[in-house]
Amino acid sequence: MDDEPALATLVASYLEREGFQVWQAATGIEGLETVRAHDPSLVVLDLSLPGLDGIEVARQLRLFCDAYLIMLTARAEEVDKLIGLAVGADDYMTKPFSPRELMARVRALMRRPRSAGTAAPGQGASGSGSRDDLGGIGGSSTQVQATTVGDLAIDTAGREVKQAGRPVELTRTEFDLLAILAATPRQVFTRQALLRAVWGPNWTGDPHAVDVHLAHVRRKLGDTARSQRYIRTVRGVGYRIGSGHD
């Protein structure tokens, strides 16, 4: 979705070369309707859209769609990046940008695994110390099909989370982060390790993406940075899964 026809056409042409089927929308409302109609695996969204701006489009999109979301903007301020991540963006690029770099980030997102021990499909539409090298994440270290954390049940094969038997709606990025933490309960993961595992080794976006998405997970689970029942912050190191209890 982009309000600049020339840029939108350029991005679309690169995506088509990568094998994507592409739908374009020039306004926020049209973009939401397009996503509802086609259920794409990836959305490239400009913040400066007429009518509904990109932030509001992203908020509404996340109510019904878990597509990977890359946001584009002409504004480089850190606060804008954090707002974009806060509403569910997986990545963020500032204009002007290289279409080749955009495609590299798209490929990195699309390579991310959908379930434990399974390589990501092509586009078509233990110990208690910290760990920097995840090695087998997405491979042998995530072969567990289901994990429980207190009243939380994480089904990695079905990519479902239930809390006290009730489904919890997480985005793909939120689920991936939670599943990685839960797979090795006593392991502390650095932010960089989580970035490499979820966004890929060549990702060059905002490192605070991990913090923002984990804050979303806490909110959806009724957790807080103070109680830390499910996600614990290890000061100066990173994150690990909690016990599920106060």
N, C-alpha and C positions, 0 to 999 in steps of 0.2 A: 504494500500500500504506500503510495507516494504521490504528492501533489505536483511533482515536477515530471511532466510526461517524458522528457528526454532521458532523465535519470532512470525513471521506472522502466522504460524500454531497454536501456542499456543493461540494467540489472537482470531483467527478464531474459535477455538474450544469453547472458552468461549462465543463468540457471538452466535454460533449455539445453545449452551445450553440455551441461553436467547430467542431462537425462531427466530433468524435472518437467512435469507438466505444470504450466504457469497460468495463474489467473491474476489480472491486475485490477486495482480499485483506486480511484482518485480521491475519495472522501472516506471519512471514518465510518459513516453509516453504511456506505457501499461495501467497505472492507469487511465489516462484521457480517453483513448478509452473504458475502462471498465465502467467508470462512464457514459459516453455518451450512451453506449449500454444498461445499466441496470437501470439508474436513481435511485440510492439507496437513502434511507432516512438518511443514516449515512455514513460518510467516516472517517476512521482512517488512518492518513497519517504520514509517517516518513519523517523528514526533510532531512535525508541523503540518497537520492535515486540516483542511477546512471543515467546519461543523464541529464534530467531535475531534479533539486533538489526540495525538498518539497515546498519551498517558491514559486518557479515559477509554480509548479503544482497547488498550492492553488490559485494563481493569475488567472491562466487560468480557473480553475474549477469554480471560482466565476463569470465568464462571462456567464455561461450557467446552473449552478446548484446551488440550495439553500439548499442542504443537510446539516445536522449538520456535523460539521468538528472538529475532535479532532486531534491535532498534537502531534507527539512523537519525542523526540530528546534526544541525549546524552549530549547536551550542556545546562548548567543550567544558563547561563548569562541572566540577565534581558533584555538586548537588544534583544536577540534572541526571548524571549517570546513576547516582544512588536511587533517585526517584524511579528511573527506568527499571533498575533491578528490583526495586521494592514492589513494583506492580507485576513482576513475573517474567521479565526479560531474561533470556539465557546469555545474551551477549549484547554489546553496545558498540557502535562505531560512529565516529565523528566525521562529518563532511569537511573538506573533500576526502575521499578515500579511494583506494585502489580496488577496482572490481576483483582483481586476482586475490587480494587479501580477503575480501568478503567471501569469495569462493573457498579459500583455505579454511576460513572459520566455519562455513557451512559444512564442508567435508568433515571437520573435526566434530561438529555436533552430530552429524548423521552416523558417525562411526561409533557413537556411544552405545553400549549394550542395552538391550531392552529387558533382558532377564538374566538370571544367574547362569554363568557358564556359557552364555550364548553370544556370539559375535553380533554386532549391530547389523541390521539388514541394509542393503543398498538403498539409495533414495529411490523413490517412486512416489512418489509423492510423499603366634599370639603372644603374650607378655604384656607388661604394663608400661613399658617405655613408649616414647614417641616414635613415629615412623615417617620417614621421608620417601622411601622407595616402596611403593605399593606392589610392584611386580605383578602378582597374579590377580589383582582386582579385575573383575570381569572374566576371570579364568578360574583356576582351582580354588582360590581363596573365597569365592562367592558361590560355592556349590550348594550351600545350605538352601533348602527349598522354603523353609519357614522359620521364623525367629520370634520369640516372645520376649517382651520387655514389660514386666508388670502386667497390666491389662491390655497391653498393645500387642497385636499379632501382625507380623510383617510377612506376607507371602511374596517371596522374591520371584517365584516362577509365574504367578498370576499377576504380579505387580499390583497387589492390593494391600491396604492397611486397614485394620479394624481396631477400634478402641472400645473395650467392653462390649464387643459384638457389633458395634455400629461402624459403618464405613467412614473412613477419613479421606477426603478428596485432596490429593497432593498432585502437584505438577510433576512432570518427568524428572526435572532437576531436583525437586524436593525429595521425591521418592529415592532417587539414586544416592543422594547424600545420606539419607536415613538408613538405607539398606547397607551401605558401606560401613557406617558406624556400628550398626547392629550385628554385622557378620562376625566381628571379633570384639566381644563385649569389654575386655579389659585393655584394648589397644587405644592409645592416644594418637590421633592423626593430626599432623600439621596442616595449616591452611594450604600450603603449596602442594602437599600430597593429595589433598582432596581436590584441588584444582586440576592436577594432572589426571586423577582418576576419572573425574566427571566431565571436565571440559576438554581433556586431551593434553598431551605433552607440548604441543605447539601453540596453545592458546595464549594470547597476549593481552587479554582484556583486564578489567578492574579486579584485583585480587580480593576486594571486599565483597565480591559476589557470593562467596561462601558464607560470610557472616549474614548477609541479607537473606539468603534463601533459608538458612538454618533458623533465623528469627521467624520466618514464615511458618516453618514446621512447628516450632514451639507454640506459636499462636494458635495454629489449627489443632494442636493437641491439648490446648488449655494449659500449657507449660509456660514458665517465665524464666528469665535470666537469673532470678533469685531462687526459685524453687528447684529448677534444673532436674526435674524428675526423669526426663527422657534424654535430653541432650545436655551434657555437662561441658562447661568451658574450663579448660586447664590453663590457667593464666600463664602467659608467656610461651605457651607451647601450641595449643590447638584445641581439638574437641574429641570427646569420646561419648559412647552411649551411656545413659544413666541406668538406674535400677528400676525405674518405673514407680518408685515410692518416694515420699517426702523424706 
